[in-house]
């Protein structure tokens, strides 16, 4: 008898607070490249290559849908499903929706839940642990993967094993889920050998998950099922119905896992949730003095320190630092004791209260057609660098409060102004007067780069009237 097929579910939400300023609400950490050529989301997708499974289902928020689409396209991923939540409602509704969608396609399917923002360095051991969990999941159990702790961590939830002698890589009964402990309790739990960290990774059949939600979170499941019935296809995305926002804001642990009997597979897989800059420092390549650098960073007489320059043209220099994280971006700098970086989220909240633009957004903003970056901003002017990828096309639009000057510095632009369409080559410019209907596109095979100078009484991004848009934003 053949075993049921695994259908991975990748959860791509996030608020971007804990690794500020490199990660922000507009670009949470799962989409950020931390010293590698690939993001955490792309690493999550790649590690599935060592598991025999179906193409993944990716659940993300409306604001991140094009980033997810771009990063999956970079990997050449095919056959996957991109599901858009109308608003974030925690992992409970997301997992329930994924299980319902997968069950509708394959009644015997197994569902592997994978957060997109975790680091796993021992991919082969993880793949073997998943394979070992398949028989238990096929029998109707919910199998959780618990990380062997290497320290008394107060920032994670724990799972208590039924025995301190549970073997790594094999399913084992567990007693209970434990909330984040205080320092003394965490130390005692580490010494006992009976606890593993709850990584939020688990394997179960779709029908088992659906039944569990029905038993323990019936109203949540009813709302999710209605949102699926009301779902609409939008380009390559499946948009869940707006009633999804009525679902309770519950984690899958609280909604289901804490009420179910199941098994846990203890593993040592080089796991890290990268939940703080200290965690980034712990996973980074460090010299003999414990110093990790990335980008244009210079450390002199430093010890146990993380120095990071996140943008070209930013030079970071640290002298005589001890146990410090210093992260510089083009518009913000964080300097903190490594042991205090769990509090970065509180700093972001304070920045939001002060209405600091850096709290949630970057000067570089990503769009489905490419990206733009603000170079200069004044009361009646704004200068932007705009990059349009090959085949990219901005919406047909007009502005009520500003005019625009475009200077092409690389590539060729196809510009529509009213009824006139023309090609604007490198070192040429064009002027769009206030109120004129216009469009910018890149018909070439290389990136189109231009400098845009806006002038007017109001320069906000909401001063756009869209008439047509190939990305369904009109």
C-alpha positions, 0 to 999 in steps of 0.5 A: 500500500502506497503512503499518502502524498505530503502537501507542504504549507508555507506560512508567509505572514509576519510583522517585521518588528524583531529584526528592524531596521533590516526587516519592517512591516513592508518587508518582513524577515522571511523575504529578506536576504541575510548575507545569502543570495536567497531569502528565508522563504526561498530557503524554506522552499528549497529544503522541500526538495529533499522531501518527496512532496507535492508543490507547496501551498503558500499563504500570505497577506495582500501586501506581500503577494507580489513579493512571494510571487517574485521570489517563487519565480526566481526559484523556478517553482511550478505547480504551487498555489498562492493563497491571499488572506484578506487580513492576517488572522494568525496561524490557526485560520491559515492552517485550517484554510490550507487543510480545507483547500488541500483536502478538496484536491486529495482526500488522503493528503498529508499536510506539512506546516512550515513557517517561512521565516525559520533557519534550518541548516541540517536539511537532510536530518530534517528530511529524514525526520519528516519521513519517519513521521509519515506512518504516524500522520497517516494513522491520524496523529498530529506529529509535531517536530520539537527542537532539542534545546541547547540553552535555557531559552525564555522566548520559545514555547516548549513541549514536554516529552513523555520520557527523557529517553526519547530518541532523536528523529523518531515519533514519541508521545508528549505530555503537554505544550508549555507557554514561554517560561521564566528563566528559572523554569527554563533552566529546570526544563533544560536540565530535565531532558524532557522538553523540546522547543516548539518550532511550529512545524508539524505533519498531519493528514488534512482530514485529521486537521479538519476534524480537530478544528471542528472539535476545538474551533468550530466557529473558526472552521465555519468562517474559513469554509465560508471564505473558501466558498467566496474565494476568487481567482486574481491573476495567479492568486486565490483570494479568500473571501472577506469574511475570513477577517471575522475568524478568531485571531488564534494560533494553531497551537491554541486553537487545536494542538494544545487540545489534541493527543499526538506525537512529537519527533525530537530533532537537532537540525540546526534550527533557529527562528531568527527572532532577534539580532542575537539569534542572527549573530549566533548563526553568522560566521564569526571570527576568533573574537566572536565578531560577525560582519556583513556588508561594508563593515569594519571591526577594530578591537571588538568582541562578541559583536554584530556589525551589518551594513544593509545597503551599498554606500553605507560604511559601518565602523565599530571600535572597542565594542563588546556584545553589541549589535549595530545594524545600519540601513540607508535610513535607520541605524540600530545600536543595541546590547546583544542581550537586549535585542529581544526589545527591538519590537518595543522600539518599533512601537515607539517609532510608530507612536512618533509617526516615524516613516522608518517604523514600518516602511523602507525608502525602497518600496517593492512593486509587482513591476519592480521597485522605487526608492526615494532619494530626496523629499521636500515640501513640494518636490520628491526625487525617486530612482525607479527600476522596472524589470523586463516586461514590467508595466505600471498602471495607466494612471493620472495624478491630481496634485503633481507633475513628473519629469522622467530621465532614463539612465539605463534601458529603454522606456515605452511611455504612454501620454494620452493617445501618444506612445513613444520609446524614450532611450537612455539619456532622454527625458519626458515630462508628464503634466498634472492630470495627464493620463500616462503609463510607463513600461519596460519592453526590453530584456534588461532592467529599465532605470530612470530618475523621476522628479515630482513637483506639486502640492501633494506627493503621496502615493495615494494621489494615483487614479488607475484606469488599467493595470495588468496586476489587477490593482485598478 
